[in-house]
């Protein structure tokens, strides 16, 4: 079960604090700590980790705990091997994913999520700017570049948010997923979330690259499906653990946990 915490209280999992008083981390980091603590305690209950293992309030777990969690997940998660048919369906449904040489010319406005930042206010600000740059008719000035110079927390803001030509390997995976393998050109209609914060992104041009035959990418397709199955199984297991735990001061239903992104 999940319960609210008072202003000066701390988030806890079964009474174990996730941070020191009056020093709560950003919501995404707090959810990650909570999920890690659920798994650490489950490893203890399974006899894979000493009950003497001590949790830190800075979010860092011991090497023994990390190893025990890995062993726990190997035991508890059922990750089926994808079939040939499933691989072919996935390949056909994601043609842009299995191209080589794809490039995107893009620019962005970064709203960095840093310790202590008001994430709700930051999101509202980002959404306001997203709406402004999307609604501009493009006949006068360059509102995107102006907004980047005024508001972006990335050094690229000084150049109007220009990121130049990018390949998927140049980007954080969660950022690359939103840019590559799509046909969209222009300001993306949604905020892009990454480990760095929230991004307003404009795709200026695309070079689609060359499609690879199924046989050449079969291994990569199978790996993608295994990862998807693993993420699904982990999320289900975390929901089960959370449902059986006393969860205080952290909303585990607010978003997909960064632990499994």
C-alpha positions in Angstrom: 0.0 0.0 0.0 1.0 3.6 -0.5 0.5 6.5 1.8 1.3 10.2 1.8 4.0 11.8 3.9 4.1 15.0 5.8 6.2 17.9 4.6 9.1 17.2 6.9 8.9 13.4 6.7 10.9 11.1 4.5 9.9 8.5 1.9 10.1 4.9 3.2 9.8 1.3 2.1 8.6 -0.9 4.9 10.0 1.7 7.3 13.4 2.0 5.6 14.2 5.6 4.7 15.1 6.5 1.1 16.7 9.8 1.9 17.5 12.1 4.8 14.9 14.5 6.2 14.3 17.6 4.1 16.5 16.4 1.3 14.1 14.4 -1.0 15.6 13.7 -4.4 13.6 14.6 -7.6 10.5 12.3 -8.1 12.0 10.1 -10.8 15.1 9.4 -8.7 12.9 8.8 -5.6 10.9 6.2 -7.5 14.1 4.6 -8.7 15.4 4.4 -5.1 12.0 3.0 -4.0 12.1 0.2 -6.6 15.7 -0.6 -5.8 14.8 -0.9 -2.1 11.8 -3.1 -2.9 14.2 -5.5 -4.7 16.9 -5.3 -2.0 14.4 -6.3 0.7 13.0 -9.0 -1.5 16.5 -10.4 -2.0 16.9 -10.4 1.8 13.6 -12.3 2.2 14.7 -14.8 -0.4 17.9 -15.5 1.6 20.1 -14.1 -1.2 21.3 -11.1 0.9 22.3 -10.8 4.5 19.8 -9.1 6.8 22.7 -7.1 8.1 23.1 -5.4 4.7 22.7 -1.7 5.4 20.9 0.6 3.0 22.3 4.1 2.3 20.1 7.2 2.2 22.0 8.5 -0.8 20.5 5.8 -3.1 23.7 3.8 -3.4 23.5 0.1 -2.6 26.3 -2.3 -1.7 27.9 -4.6 -4.2 26.5 -7.5 -2.3 23.0 -6.1 -2.7 23.5 -5.4 -6.4 24.6 -9.0 -6.9 21.8 -10.3 -4.8 19.2 -8.3 -6.8 20.6 -9.7 -10.0 20.3 -13.2 -8.7 16.8 -12.5 -7.5 15.6 -11.3 -10.9 17.2 -14.3 -12.6 15.1 -16.5 -10.4 11.8 -14.6 -10.4 11.4 -13.2 -13.8 10.1 -15.3 -16.6 11.5 -14.0 -19.9 10.5 -16.2 -22.8 12.7 -16.5 -25.9 11.0 -14.8 -28.8 9.8 -17.0 -31.7 10.8 -16.5 -35.3 7.3 -15.4 -36.1 7.4 -12.8 -33.3 10.7 -11.5 -34.6 9.4 -11.1 -38.1 6.3 -9.3 -36.9 8.4 -6.9 -34.8 10.8 -6.3 -37.8 7.9 -5.5 -40.1 6.3 -3.2 -37.6 9.5 -1.2 -36.9 11.2 -0.7 -40.3 12.9 2.5 -39.3 14.6 0.8 -36.3 16.6 -1.5 -38.5 18.3 0.9 -40.8 21.9 1.8 -41.0 23.2 5.3 -41.5 20.0 7.1 -40.4 20.7 10.7 -39.4 18.6 13.5 -38.0 19.2 17.2 -38.1 17.7 18.5 -34.9 17.7 21.3 -32.3 16.2 21.3 -28.8 15.4 23.3 -25.7 16.4 21.5 -22.5 14.6 21.9 -19.2 17.0 20.2 -16.8 15.7 18.2 -13.9 18.1 18.9 -11.0 17.9 18.2 -7.3 15.4 20.4 -5.6 13.7 21.5 -8.8 9.9 21.8 -8.9 9.2 19.3 -11.5 5.5 20.2 -11.9 6.4 23.9 -12.5 9.2 22.9 -14.8 6.8 20.7 -16.9 4.3 23.5 -17.2 7.0 25.9 -18.4 8.2 23.4 -20.9 4.7 22.7 -22.2 4.0 26.4 -22.5 7.1 26.9 -24.7 6.3 23.8 -26.7 2.9 25.2 -27.5 4.4 28.6 -28.3 6.9 27.3 -30.8 4.5 24.8 -32.4 1.8 27.5 -32.9 4.2 30.1 -34.5 3.4 30.6 -38.2 7.0 30.8 -39.2 6.6 34.0 -41.2 8.5 36.3 -38.8 11.6 35.6 -36.6 12.7 32.2 -35.1 10.8 31.7 -31.8 12.4 28.3 -31.3 16.0 29.7 -31.4 14.9 32.6 -29.2 13.3 30.3 -26.7 16.4 28.1 -26.7 18.7 31.0 -26.0 16.4 32.3 -23.2 15.4 29.1 -21.5 17.6 26.0 -22.5 19.8 24.5 -19.9 22.0 23.0 -22.6 25.1 24.8 -24.0 23.5 24.4 -27.4 21.1 27.1 -26.3 23.6 29.8 -27.3 23.3 28.5 -30.9 19.5 28.4 -30.8 19.4 24.8 -29.6 21.3 23.5 -32.7 22.5 19.9 -32.2 23.6 19.4 -35.8 23.3 16.1 -37.6 22.9 13.2 -35.1 23.1 9.4 -35.3 21.3 7.2 -32.7 24.7 6.4 -31.1 25.2 10.1 -30.4 22.2 10.3 -28.1 21.0 8.8 -24.8 18.9 5.8 -25.7 15.7 7.2 -24.4 16.3 10.4 -26.5 17.2 8.4 -29.6 14.0 6.4 -29.4 12.0 9.6 -29.9 14.1 10.9 -32.8 15.0 7.9 -34.9 12.8 5.4 -36.8 10.1 8.0 -37.3 9.0 10.1 -40.2 8.1 13.3 -38.3 9.7 16.6 -39.4 9.1 19.8 -37.5 8.6 20.5 -33.8 7.6 17.2 -32.1 4.1 17.4 -30.6 5.2 16.1 -27.3 7.9 16.7 -24.7 10.8 14.3 -24.9 11.9 12.8 -21.6 15.5 11.8 -21.0 17.9 11.3 -18.0 18.8 15.0 -18.4 15.3 16.4 -18.2 12.5 17.5 -20.5 13.2 18.5 -24.1 11.3 20.5 -26.7 12.7 19.0 -30.0 12.5 20.2 -33.6 13.5 17.8 -36.4 14.8 20.0 -39.3 15.6 17.2 -41.7 16.1 13.4 -41.9 18.3 11.1 -43.9 16.5 7.7 -43.6 19.5 5.5 -44.1 19.5 2.0 -45.7 17.1 -0.8 -44.6 18.7 -4.0 -43.5 17.3 -7.4 -44.5 15.7 -9.5 -41.7 18.4 -12.1 -41.7 21.1 -9.5 -41.2 19.3 -8.1 -38.1 17.6 -11.2 -36.7 19.9 -11.2 -33.6 19.2 -7.5 -32.9 15.4 -8.0 -33.3 15.5 -11.0 -30.9 17.5 -8.9 -28.4 14.9 -6.1 -28.6 12.0 -8.5 -27.9 13.9 -10.1 -25.0 14.5 -6.6 -23.6 10.8 -5.7 -24.0 9.8 -9.0 -22.3 12.3 -8.4 -19.5 11.0 -4.8 -18.9 7.4 -6.1 -18.8 8.2 -8.9 -16.4 10.2 -6.5 -14.1 7.4 -3.9 -14.0 4.9 -6.7 -13.1 7.2 -8.0 -10.3 7.8 -4.5 -8.9 4.0 -3.9 -8.8 3.6 -7.1 -6.9 6.3 -6.2 -4.4 4.9 -2.6 -4.0 1.4 -4.1 -3.4 2.7 -6.2 -0.5 4.9 -3.4 1.0 4.3 -0.4 3.2 5.2 2.4 0.8 5.3 5.9 2.2 6.0 9.2 0.5 6.6 8.0 -3.0 4.1 7.5 -5.8 5.1 4.4 -7.7 2.2 4.7 -10.1 3.1 8.2 -11.3 5.3 7.0 -14.2 7.3 4.1 -15.5 10.2 3.7 -13.1 13.6 4.8 -14.5 14.9 1.4 -13.2 13.4 -0.3 -16.2 13.7 2.3 -18.9 
